[in-house]
Amino acid sequence: MGRRLVWLIGLAVGAFVATSAAADPADEALVALNAARTERGLEPVVERRELTAAARAHTADMVERRYFALEPPGTAEFRDHLVRAGYVPALSRMLLTAGYPDAELLIEGLLGADATYNVLMEPNLGEVGIAHSPGPYRDATDHTIITHAWLLVLSETRFTPVAEPFDRLARAINQARSRRGLPAVRPVPALSAAAMDHARDMVSNGYFDHRSPIGSGPADRASRHHYPFRKIGENLAAGQDTADGVVQGWTDSPGHARILYDPDLQDLGIGYLPGPIDEPTRSLRHIWVAVFGRSR
């Protein structure tokens, strides 16, 4: 899974002020955030209900168990809230703060610090979940009084492509094979076309698998592009933003390593797209396909 960037913002100075029951502070925060993004020429973000559910679950847990942190005490992780909510984004950022009595002050305060400004004004940001707990409650560890705890869970829906992904992955593959005394694999246009077709199909149809929803596999795709194979193998990866990271992941996986380091395979085709792949319960970025073959 893709990395998760986390920011914990210190307590802001503010008094406990009751808000109107008719106004949802989280909705007001979303309006204020999008006003700030629009003012700067950025696309607005939309609420994703699963992210909101995860944020609310975490703030409720903080109040119940009296802590103020992004990771719950014990062995639990914030990711557990995302899993239970039914959606794990490819890249999420969390902003946790307290003390702001209303949404406008919250967004103004977050935009006043470089680190959180850069998170909220990230051009690729697309989805958000926001939770607000007015409090007050006392932190069990340091006995701080927590009022107006806010948690923003933000995820990207657009991703900056990796530069020169095809050349870099081919080079990383052959360097890894060379270290094991294996011959290099050479790029073959038919296999490259098959690999790119599969990357596009996975992104377009929201799945991550060697076999497509209609049942076609690596051999079918190679045949469709007129590659006369005697042997074919395919490795997939998602989440890694470097070619070396992709190859290391395959090396660490016995099934992928058998293909990567098969001395009988001599041809290579590479596909890459930044994504995302949106499956029902997760989103994936940086989609890599490598098809290895030996022709008749």
HUFENBEL-V696471 format. One record per pair of residues at least 24 apart in sequence whose C-alpha atoms are under 10 Angstrom apart, sorted by the first residue. I is the first residue (numbers start at 1). J is the second residue. D is the distance in Angstrom with one decimal. If there is no record, write none. Layout:
I,J,D + I,J,D
//
This chain:
1,88,8.9 + 1,89,8.9 + 1,90,6.7 + 1,91,8.4 + 1,237,9.9 + 1,238,7.4 + 1,239,5.7 + 1,240,8.3 + 1,282,9.4 + 1,283,9.1 + 1,284,7.4 + 1,285,8.8 + 2,88,9.8 + 2,89,8.3 + 2,90,5.2 + 2,91,5.7 + 2,92,8.6 + 2,238,7.9 + 2,239,4.7 + 2,240,7.0 + 2,241,8.9 + 2,283,9.2 + 2,284,7.4 + 2,285,7.4 + 2,286,9.0 + 3,89,10.0 + 3,90,7.7 + 3,91,6.1 + 3,92,7.8 + 3,93,9.4 + 3,239,7.9 + 3,240,8.9 + 3,241,10.0 + 4,79,9.4 + 4,89,9.2 + 4,90,8.3 + 4,91,5.5 + 4,92,5.2 + 4,93,6.0 + 4,94,8.5 + 4,155,9.4 + 5,91,7.6 + 5,92,6.4 + 5,93,4.8 + 5,94,7.1 + 5,95,9.6 + 5,119,9.5 + 5,154,9.9 + 6,70,8.1 + 6,92,8.0 + 6,93,5.2 + 6,94,5.1 + 6,95,6.9 + 6,96,9.0 + 6,119,9.9 + 6,153,9.5 + 7,70,8.5 + 7,93,7.3 + 7,94,5.9 + 7,95,5.3 + 7,96,7.0 + 7,97,9.3 + 7,115,8.3 + 7,116,7.7 + 7,119,9.1 + 8,68,9.5 + 8,69,7.4 + 8,70,7.1 + 8,94,7.6 + 8,95,5.8 + 8,96,5.2 + 8,97,6.8 + 8,116,9.5 + 8,151,9.6 + 9,69,9.6 + 9,94,9.8 + 9,95,6.6 + 9,96,5.6 + 9,97,4.9 + 9,98,8.0 + 9,110,8.5 + 9,113,9.7 + 9,115,9.7 + 9,116,8.4 + 9,150,9.9 + 9,151,9.9 + 10,68,10.0 + 10,96,8.1 + 10,97,5.9 + 10,98,7.3 + 10,99,9.2 + 11,68,9.9 + 11,96,9.1 + 11,97,5.9 + 11,98,5.0 + 11,99,5.8 + 11,100,8.6 + 11,144,9.8 + 11,146,8.2 + 11,147,9.1 + 11,148,9.7 + 11,149,8.9 + 12,97,7.3 + 12,98,5.9 + 12,99,4.8 + 12,100,6.4 + 12,101,9.7 + 12,105,10.0 + 12,106,9.0 + 12,109,8.2 + 12,110,9.9 + 12,147,9.7 + 12,148,9.7 + 13,98,8.4 + 13,99,5.6 + 13,100,7.2 + 13,101,9.5 + 13,147,9.9 + 14,98,8.5 + 14,99,4.8 + 14,100,5.7 + 14,101,6.5 + 14,102,9.8 + 14,105,9.7 + 14,147,8.3 + 14,148,8.8 + 15,99,6.9 + 15,100,7.8 + 15,101,6.8 + 15,147,7.7 + 15,148,8.9 + 16,99,7.6 + 16,100,8.5 + 16,101,6.4 + 16,102,10.0 + 16,134,7.7 + 16,135,8.2 + 16,136,7.6 + 16,146,9.3 + 16,147,6.1 + 16,148,7.2 + 17,99,10.0 + 17,100,9.4 + 17,101,6.0 + 17,102,8.6 + 17,134,8.4 + 17,147,9.1 + 17,148,8.8 + 18,101,8.1 + 18,102,9.5 + 18,134,7.9 + 18,135,9.9 + 18,148,9.8 + 19,101,8.1 + 19,102,7.9 + 19,134,8.8 + 24,103,9.5 + 24,131,9.8 + 24,132,8.9 + 25,101,9.3 + 25,102,6.9 + 25,103,6.0 + 25,104,9.4 + 25,130,8.9 + 25,131,8.2 + 25,132,6.7 + 25,133,9.3 + 25,134,9.6 + 25,150,9.5 + 26,52,9.1 + 26,102,9.5 + 26,103,7.3 + 26,129,8.4 + 26,130,5.4 + 26,131,5.8 + 26,132,6.2 + 26,133,9.7 + 26,150,8.6 + 26,151,9.4 + 26,152,9.1 + 27,103,8.6 + 27,129,9.7 + 27,130,8.0 + 27,131,9.3 + 27,132,10.0 + 28,102,8.4 + 28,103,5.7 + 28,104,7.6 + 28,107,9.9 + 28,130,9.9 + 29,102,8.1 + 29,103,4.5 + 29,104,6.6 + 29,105,9.1 + 29,106,7.4 + 29,107,6.9 + 29,130,7.7 + 29,131,9.4 + 29,132,9.5 + 29,150,9.7 + 29,152,9.4 + 30,103,8.3 + 30,104,9.6 + 30,107,9.0 + 30,128,8.2 + 30,129,8.7 + 30,130,7.7 + 30,152,9.7 + 31,103,8.8 + 31,104,9.0 + 31,107,9.8 + 32,103,7.0 + 32,104,6.0 + 32,105,9.3 + 32,106,8.9 + 32,107,6.6 + 32,108,8.7 + 33,103,9.0 + 33,104,8.5 + 33,106,9.4 + 33,107,6.2 + 33,108,9.0 + 33,110,9.9 + 33,111,9.4 + 33,120,7.6 + 33,121,9.0 + 34,107,9.9 + 34,120,9.5 + 34,121,9.6 + 36,107,8.4 + 36,108,9.0 + 36,111,8.9 + 36,120,9.1 + 36,121,8.4 + 37,120,8.0 + 37,121,6.4 + 37,122,9.1 + 37,123,8.9 + 38,121,9.9 + 40,121,8.3 + 41,121,9.9 + 41,123,9.4 + 42,121,7.5 + 42,122,8.5 + 42,123,6.2 + 42,124,9.1 + 42,125,9.3 + 43,121,9.5 + 43,122,9.7 + 43,123,7.2 + 43,124,8.5 + 43,125,8.2 + 43,126,7.9 + 44,121,9.8 + 44,123,9.3 + 44,125,8.4 + 44,126,7.2 + 44,127,8.9 + 45,120,9.7 + 45,123,9.8 + 45,124,9.5 + 45,125,6.6 + 45,126,4.6 + 45,127,5.2 + 45,128,6.6 + 45,129,9.9 + 45,154,9.0 + 45,155,9.3 + 45,156,9.4 + 45,157,9.6 + 46,125,9.4 + 46,126,6.3 + 46,127,5.0 + 46,128,6.1 + 46,129,8.5 + 46,154,9.8 + 47,126,8.7 + 47,127,5.6 + 47,128,4.9 + 47,129,5.6 + 47,130,8.0 + 47,153,9.8 + 47,154,9.2 + 48,87,9.5 + 48,126,9.3 + 48,127,5.9 + 48,128,5.8 + 48,129,5.9 + 48,130,9.3 + 48,153,9.6 + 48,154,9.3 + 48,155,9.4 + 49,85,8.5 + 49,86,9.8 + 49,87,9.4 + 49,127,9.5 + 49,128,8.5 + 49,129,6.8 + 49,130,9.5 + 50,81,9.3 + 50,82,7.1 + 50,83,9.2 + 50,84,8.9 + 50,85,5.2 + 50,86,6.4 + 50,87,6.1 + 50,88,8.7 + 50,89,9.9 + 50,128,9.3 + 50,129,7.5 + 50,153,10.0 + 50,281,9.5 + 51,81,8.9 + 51,82,6.9 + 51,85,7.4 + 51,86,9.1 + 51,87,7.6 + 51,88,8.6 + 51,89,8.8 + 51,92,9.6 + 51,127,8.2 + 51,128,6.4 + 51,129,4.4 + 51,130,7.6 + 51,131,9.4 + 51,152,8.7 + 51,153,6.2 + 51,154,7.8 + 51,155,8.7 + 52,82,9.5 + 52,85,8.7 + 52,127,10.0 + 52,128,7.3 + 52,129,3.8 + 52,130,5.4 + 52,131,6.5 + 52,151,9.3 + 52,152,8.3 + 52,153,7.5 + 52,154,9.7 + 53,81,8.0 + 53,82,8.1 + 53,84,9.0 + 53,85,6.0 + 53,86,9.3 + 53,129,7.4 + 53,130,8.6 + 53,131,8.3 + 54,78,8.2 + 54,79,8.6 + 54,80,8.5 + 54,81,4.8 + 54,82,5.3 + 54,83,8.4 + 54,84,7.7 + 54,85,5.8 + 54,86,9.1 + 54,87,9.2 + 54,88,10.0 + 54,129,7.8 + 54,130,9.0 + 54,131,8.7 + 54,151,9.8 + 54,152,9.9 + 54,153,8.2 + 55,81,7.7 + 55,82,8.5 + 55,85,9.6 + 55,94,9.0 + 55,96,9.8 + 55,128,9.7 + 55,129,6.4 + 55,130,6.1 + 55,131,5.4 + 55,132,8.6 + 55,150,8.9 + 55,151,6.1 + 55,152,6.9 + 55,153,6.5 + 56,81,9.2 + 56,129,8.6 + 56,130,7.5 + 56,131,5.0 + 56,132,7.5 + 56,133,8.4 + 56,150,9.5 + 56,151,8.1 + 56,152,9.7 + 57,81,6.7 + 57,82,9.4 + 57,84,9.5 + 57,85,8.9 + 57,131,8.7 + 58,82,9.8 + 58,131,8.6 + 58,151,8.3 + 59,96,9.5 + 59,131,6.9 + 59,132,7.3 + 59,133,6.5 + 59,149,7.4 + 59,150,7.8 + 59,151,7.2 + 60,131,9.2 + 60,132,9.3 + 60,133,7.5 + 62,133,9.4 + 62,137,9.2 + 62,139,8.7 + 62,149,9.2 + 63,133,8.0 + 63,134,9.8 + 63,135,7.5 + 63,136,8.6 + 63,137,6.5 + 63,138,8.5 + 63,139,8.6 + 63,146,9.0 + 63,149,9.2 + 64,137,8.9 + 65,137,9.8 + 65,138,9.8 + 65,139,8.5 + 65,140,7.9 + 66,137,6.8 + 66,138,6.2 + 66,139,4.9 + 66,140,5.4 + 66,141,8.2 + 66,143,9.1 + 66,144,9.9 + 66,145,9.8 + 66,146,9.1 + 67,137,8.9 + 67,138,7.9 + 67,139,4.9 + 67,140,6.1 + 67,141,7.1 + 67,142,9.0 + 67,143,9.3 + 67,144,9.4 + 67,146,9.0 + 68,96,8.5 + 68,97,8.8 + 68,98,9.1 + 68,137,9.9 + 68,138,9.3 + 68,139,6.6 + 68,140,9.1 + 68,141,9.1 + 68,142,9.9 + 68,144,9.3 + 68,146,7.9 + 68,149,8.4 + 69,96,7.5 + 69,97,9.2 + 69,139,10.0 + 70,94,7.8 + 70,95,8.5 + 70,96,7.0 + 70,97,10.0 + 70,151,8.8 + 82,153,9.9 + 82,281,9.3 + 82,282,9.5 + 83,281,7.9 + 83,282,8.9 + 84,281,9.9 + 85,281,8.8 + 86,280,7.9 + 86,281,5.2 + 86,282,7.8 + 87,278,9.8 + 87,279,8.8 + 87,280,7.2 + 87,281,4.2 + 87,282,4.9 + 87,283,7.8 + 88,155,9.5 + 88,279,9.7 + 88,280,9.5 + 88,281,6.2 + 88,282,4.5 + 88,283,6.4 + 88,284,9.0 + 89,127,9.4 + 89,154,9.0 + 89,155,6.3 + 89,156,7.9 + 89,157,8.7 + 89,276,9.7 + 89,278,8.8 + 89,279,9.8 + 89,281,8.4 + 89,282,5.4 + 89,283,4.8 + 89,284,7.2 + 89,285,9.2 + 90,155,7.5 + 90,156,7.5 + 90,157,8.4 + 90,159,9.9 + 90,238,9.3 + 90,239,7.3 + 90,275,9.6 + 90,276,7.9 + 90,277,8.9 + 90,278,9.1 + 90,282,7.0 + 90,283,4.8 + 90,284,4.8 + 90,285,5.9 + 90,286,9.3 + 91,125,9.7 + 91,154,8.3 + 91,155,5.6 + 91,156,6.1 + 91,157,8.6 + 91,159,9.6 + 91,239,8.9 + 91,283,8.3 + 91,284,8.3 + 91,285,8.1 + 92,125,9.5 + 92,127,9.4 + 92,128,9.3 + 92,153,6.7 + 92,154,5.5 + 92,155,4.4 + 92,156,7.0 + 93,119,7.7 + 93,120,9.6 + 93,125,9.8 + 93,128,9.5 + 93,152,8.0 + 93,153,5.8 + 93,154,5.2 + 93,155,6.4 + 93,156,8.8 + 94,119,9.2 + 94,128,9.7 + 94,129,9.6 + 94,130,9.8 + 94,151,7.0 + 94,152,5.6 + 94,153,4.6 + 94,154,6.3 + 94,155,8.9 + 95,119,8.8 + 95,120,9.4 + 95,130,9.6 + 95,150,7.9 + 95,151,5.7 + 95,152,5.1 + 95,153,6.7 + 95,154,8.3 + 96,131,9.8 + 96,149,7.4 + 96,150,5.8 + 96,151,4.6 + 96,152,6.6 + 96,153,8.8 + 97,132,9.9 + 97,146,9.7 + 97,147,9.8 + 97,148,8.3 + 97,149,5.9 + 97,150,5.4 + 97,151,6.7 + 97,152,8.9 + 98,132,9.1 + 98,133,9.1 + 98,134,9.0 + 98,135,9.8 + 98,146,6.8 + 98,147,6.2 + 98,148,5.2 + 98,149,4.2 + 98,150,5.8 + 98,151,8.6 + 99,134,9.0 + 99,135,9.9 + 99,136,10.0 + 99,145,9.7 + 99,146,7.2 + 99,147,5.4 + 99,148,5.1 + 99,149,6.7 + 99,150,8.5 + 100,134,9.4 + 100,147,8.0 + 100,148,6.0 + 100,149,7.9 + 100,150,8.2 + 101,132,10.0 + 101,134,8.0 + 101,147,8.1 + 101,148,6.0 + 101,149,9.2 + 101,150,9.8 + 102,132,9.7 + 102,134,9.8 + 102,148,8.4 + 103,132,9.4 + 103,150,9.3 + 106,148,9.8 + 106,150,8.3 + 119,154,8.5 + 119,155,10.0 + 120,152,9.7 + 120,154,8.3 + 122,155,10.0 + 122,156,8.4 + 123,156,8.7 + 123,157,9.8 + 123,158,8.4 + 123,159,9.6 + 124,155,8.6 + 124,156,5.4 + 124,157,6.2 + 124,158,4.9 + 124,159,6.4 + 124,160,8.0 + 125,154,7.1 + 125,155,5.9 + 125,156,4.2 + 125,157,6.1 + 125,158,7.0 + 125,159,9.1 + 126,154,7.7 + 126,155,6.3 + 126,156,5.2 + 126,157,5.0 + 126,158,7.3 + 127,153,8.4 + 127,154,5.8 + 127,155,5.2 + 127,156,6.6 + 127,157,7.0 + 128,152,6.9 + 128,153,5.5 + 128,154,4.4 + 128,155,6.3 + 128,156,9.0 + 129,153,5.1 + 129,154,6.5 + 129,155,8.9 + 130,154,8.6 + 155,283,9.7 + 156,276,9.3 + 156,283,9.6 + 156,285,9.6 + 157,275,8.6 + 157,276,6.9 + 157,277,9.8 + 157,278,9.4 + 157,283,8.6 + 157,284,9.7 + 157,285,8.9 + 158,274,8.1 + 158,275,7.5 + 158,276,7.0 + 158,285,8.7 + 159,273,9.5 + 159,274,5.8 + 159,275,6.8 + 159,276,7.4 + 159,285,7.1 + 159,286,7.9 + 160,241,9.6 + 160,273,9.9 + 160,274,6.7 + 160,275,9.2 + 160,285,9.7 + 160,286,9.0 + 161,241,8.5 + 161,272,9.0 + 161,273,7.1 + 161,274,5.0 + 161,275,8.6 + 161,285,9.5 + 161,286,7.5 + 162,240,9.6 + 162,241,6.4 + 162,242,7.2 + 162,243,8.9 + 162,272,8.8 + 162,273,8.6 + 162,274,7.2 + 162,286,7.8 + 163,241,9.5 + 163,242,9.1 + 164,243,9.6 + 164,272,9.9 + 165,241,9.3 + 165,242,8.1 + 165,243,7.0 + 165,270,8.7 + 165,271,8.5 + 165,272,6.8 + 165,273,8.9 + 165,274,9.9 + 165,286,9.9 + 165,288,8.8 + 166,192,9.3 + 166,243,8.8 + 166,269,8.8 + 166,270,6.1 + 166,271,7.2 + 166,272,7.3 + 166,288,9.4 + 166,289,10.0 + 166,290,9.6 + 167,243,9.2 + 167,270,9.0 + 168,242,8.3 + 168,243,5.9 + 168,244,8.2 + 169,242,8.3 + 169,243,4.8 + 169,244,7.3 + 169,245,9.6 + 169,246,7.9 + 169,247,7.8 + 169,270,7.8 + 169,271,9.7 + 169,272,9.6 + 169,288,9.1 + 169,289,9.9 + 169,290,8.7 + 170,243,8.4 + 170,247,9.8 + 170,268,8.0 + 170,269,8.6 + 170,270,7.6 + 170,290,8.9 + 171,243,8.5 + 171,244,9.2 + 172,242,9.7 + 172,243,6.3 + 172,244,5.8 + 172,245,9.2 + 172,246,8.8 + 172,247,6.7 + 172,248,9.3 + 173,243,8.4 + 173,244,8.3 + 173,246,9.2 + 173,247,6.4 + 173,248,9.5 + 173,250,9.9 + 173,260,7.5 + 173,261,9.0 + 173,268,9.7 + 173,290,9.6 + 174,247,9.9 + 174,260,9.4 + 174,261,9.6 + 175,244,9.7 + 175,247,9.8 + 176,244,9.2 + 176,247,7.6 + 176,248,8.8 + 176,251,8.7 + 176,260,8.7 + 176,261,8.3 + 177,260,7.7 + 177,261,6.2 + 177,262,9.0 + 177,263,8.7 + 178,261,9.6 + 180,261,8.1 + 180,263,9.9 + 181,261,9.8 + 181,263,9.3 + 182,261,7.4 + 182,262,8.3 + 182,263,6.0 + 182,264,9.4 + 182,266,10.0 + 183,261,9.5 + 183,262,9.7 + 183,263,7.0 + 183,264,9.2 + 183,265,9.0 + 183,266,7.7 + 184,263,9.1 + 184,265,9.2 + 184,266,7.0 + 184,267,8.7 + 184,268,9.5 + 185,260,9.8 + 185,263,9.3 + 185,264,9.8 + 185,265,7.1 + 185,266,4.5 + 185,267,5.0 + 185,268,5.8 + 185,269,9.4 + 185,292,8.0 + 185,293,8.9 + 185,294,9.7 + 186,265,9.7 + 186,266,6.4 + 186,267,4.9 + 186,268,5.6 + 186,269,8.4 + 186,292,9.4 + 186,293,9.8 + 187,266,8.9 + 187,267,5.9 + 187,268,4.7 + 187,269,5.7 + 187,270,8.1 + 187,291,9.8 + 187,292,9.3 + 188,227,8.9 + 188,266,9.7 + 188,267,6.1 + 188,268,5.8 + 188,269,5.9 + 188,270,9.2 + 188,291,9.8 + 188,292,9.6 + 188,293,9.2 + 189,225,9.0 + 189,227,9.1 + 189,267,9.7 + 189,268,8.6 + 189,269,6.9 + 189,270,9.3 + 190,221,9.4 + 190,222,7.1 + 190,223,9.0 + 190,224,9.0 + 190,225,5.4 + 190,226,6.7 + 190,227,5.9 + 190,228,9.6 + 190,267,9.9 + 190,268,9.2 + 190,269,7.4 + 191,218,9.6 + 191,221,8.4 + 191,222,6.2 + 191,223,9.4 + 191,224,10.0 + 191,225,7.4 + 191,226,9.0 + 191,227,7.0 + 191,229,10.0 + 191,232,9.8 + 191,267,7.9 + 191,268,6.3 + 191,269,4.2 + 191,270,7.3 + 191,271,9.1 + 191,290,8.6 + 191,291,6.3 + 191,292,7.8 + 191,293,7.9 + 192,222,9.3 + 192,225,9.3 + 192,267,9.9 + 192,268,7.1 + 192,269,3.7 + 192,270,5.0 + 192,271,6.4 + 192,272,10.0 + 192,289,9.2 + 192,290,8.2 + 192,291,7.6 + 192,292,9.8 + 193,221,8.8 + 193,222,8.5 + 193,224,9.7 + 193,225,7.0 + 193,269,7.2 + 193,270,8.0 + 193,271,7.7 + 193,291,9.9 + 194,218,7.9 + 194,219,9.5 + 194,220,9.1 + 194,221,5.4 + 194,222,5.7 + 194,223,8.8 + 194,224,7.8 + 194,225,6.4 + 194,226,9.6 + 194,227,9.2 + 194,269,7.3 + 194,270,8.4 + 194,271,8.0 + 194,289,9.3 + 194,290,9.5 + 194,291,7.8 + 195,221,8.0 + 195,222,8.5 + 195,234,8.6 + 195,235,9.9 + 195,236,9.7 + 195,268,9.3 + 195,269,6.0 + 195,270,5.4 + 195,271,4.6 + 195,272,8.1 + 195,288,8.7 + 195,289,5.6 + 195,290,6.4 + 195,291,6.2 + 195,292,9.8 + 196,269,8.4 + 196,270,6.8 + 196,271,4.1 + 196,272,6.6 + 196,273,8.3 + 196,288,9.1 + 196,289,7.4 + 196,290,9.2 + 196,291,9.8 + 197,221,8.0 + 197,225,9.9 + 197,271,7.7 + 197,272,9.8 + 197,289,9.6 + 198,271,7.6 + 198,272,9.4 + 198,288,9.7 + 198,289,7.5 + 198,290,10.0 + 199,236,9.2 + 199,270,9.4 + 199,271,6.0 + 199,272,6.3 + 199,273,6.5 + 199,274,9.7 + 199,275,8.9 + 199,277,9.6 + 199,286,10.0 + 199,287,6.7 + 199,288,7.1 + 199,289,6.5 + 199,290,9.9 + 200,271,8.6 + 200,272,8.5 + 200,273,7.4 + 200,275,9.0 + 200,277,9.7 + 200,287,9.3 + 201,277,9.8 + 202,273,9.9 + 202,275,9.2 + 202,276,9.4 + 202,277,6.7 + 202,278,9.2 + 202,279,9.8 + 202,287,8.7 + 203,273,8.1 + 203,274,9.2 + 203,275,6.2 + 203,276,6.4 + 203,277,4.7 + 203,278,7.4 + 203,279,9.4 + 203,284,9.2 + 203,285,9.4 + 203,287,8.3 + 204,275,9.3 + 204,276,9.2 + 204,277,7.6 + 204,278,8.9 + 205,277,8.0 + 205,278,8.3 + 205,279,8.7 + 206,275,10.0 + 206,276,8.6 + 206,277,5.2 + 206,278,5.0 + 206,279,5.1 + 206,280,8.2 + 206,282,9.9 + 206,283,8.9 + 206,284,9.5 + 207,277,6.6 + 207,278,7.3 + 207,279,5.9 + 207,280,9.1 + 207,283,9.7 + 207,284,9.5 + 208,236,8.3 + 208,237,9.0 + 208,238,8.6 + 208,277,7.5 + 208,278,9.3 + 208,279,8.1 + 208,284,8.6 + 208,287,8.8 + 209,235,9.9 + 209,236,7.9 + 209,237,9.9 + 210,234,7.5 + 210,235,8.2 + 210,236,7.6 + 210,289,9.4 + 218,291,7.6 + 218,292,9.6 + 219,291,9.7 + 219,293,9.6 + 221,291,9.9 + 222,269,9.8 + 222,291,8.7 + 222,293,8.9 + 227,293,8.8 + 227,294,9.3 + 227,295,7.2 + 227,296,9.1 + 228,293,9.3 + 228,294,8.4 + 228,295,5.4 + 228,296,5.9 + 229,267,9.7 + 229,292,9.8 + 229,293,6.4 + 229,294,5.6 + 229,295,4.1 + 229,296,5.6 + 230,265,9.6 + 230,293,7.5 + 230,294,5.6 + 230,295,5.1 + 230,296,5.0 + 231,264,8.4 + 231,265,7.4 + 231,266,9.8 + 231,292,8.3 + 231,293,5.5 + 231,294,5.2 + 231,295,6.9 + 231,296,8.3 + 232,259,8.9 + 232,265,7.8 + 232,267,9.3 + 232,268,9.8 + 232,291,7.2 + 232,292,5.8 + 232,293,4.4 + 232,294,6.6 + 232,295,8.6 + 233,258,9.4 + 233,259,6.1 + 233,260,8.7 + 233,262,9.4 + 233,265,8.4 + 233,268,9.7 + 233,290,8.4 + 233,291,5.8 + 233,292,5.1 + 233,293,6.3 + 233,294,9.3 + 234,259,7.3 + 234,260,8.8 + 234,268,9.6 + 234,269,9.3 + 234,270,9.8 + 234,289,7.1 + 234,290,5.7 + 234,291,4.4 + 234,292,6.0 + 234,293,8.6 + 235,259,7.4 + 235,260,7.8 + 235,270,9.8 + 235,288,8.1 + 235,289,6.0 + 235,290,5.2 + 235,291,6.5 + 235,292,8.2 + 236,271,9.5 + 236,272,9.9 + 236,287,7.6 + 236,288,5.6 + 236,289,4.8 + 236,290,6.5 + 236,291,8.8 + 237,272,9.6 + 237,284,9.8 + 237,285,9.6 + 237,286,7.9 + 237,287,6.0 + 237,288,5.0 + 237,289,6.7 + 237,290,8.8 + 238,272,9.7 + 238,273,9.7 + 238,274,9.3 + 238,275,9.0 + 238,276,9.6 + 238,277,9.2 + 238,283,9.9 + 238,284,6.3 + 238,285,6.0 + 238,286,5.3 + 238,287,4.7 + 238,288,6.1 + 238,289,9.0 + 239,274,9.2 + 239,275,9.5 + 239,276,9.7 + 239,283,9.7 + 239,284,6.3 + 239,285,5.2 + 239,286,5.2 + 239,287,7.0 + 239,288,8.8 + 240,284,10.0 + 240,285,8.0 + 240,286,6.3 + 240,287,8.2 + 240,288,8.6 + 241,274,8.9 + 241,285,8.6 + 241,286,6.3 + 241,287,9.2 + 241,288,9.7 + 242,286,9.1 + 243,288,9.1 + 246,288,8.0 + 259,290,9.9 + 259,291,9.2 + 259,292,7.4 + 259,293,9.5 + 260,290,9.1 + 260,291,9.6 + 260,292,7.8 + 262,292,9.1 + 262,293,9.9 + 264,292,9.7 + 264,293,8.5 + 264,294,7.0 + 265,291,9.9 + 265,292,6.1 + 265,293,5.2 + 265,294,5.1 + 265,295,8.8 + 266,292,7.1 + 266,293,6.1 + 266,294,5.6 + 266,295,8.4 + 267,291,8.1 + 267,292,5.6 + 267,293,4.9 + 267,294,5.9 + 267,295,7.9 + 268,292,4.7 + 268,293,6.4 + 268,294,8.9 + 269,293,8.5
//
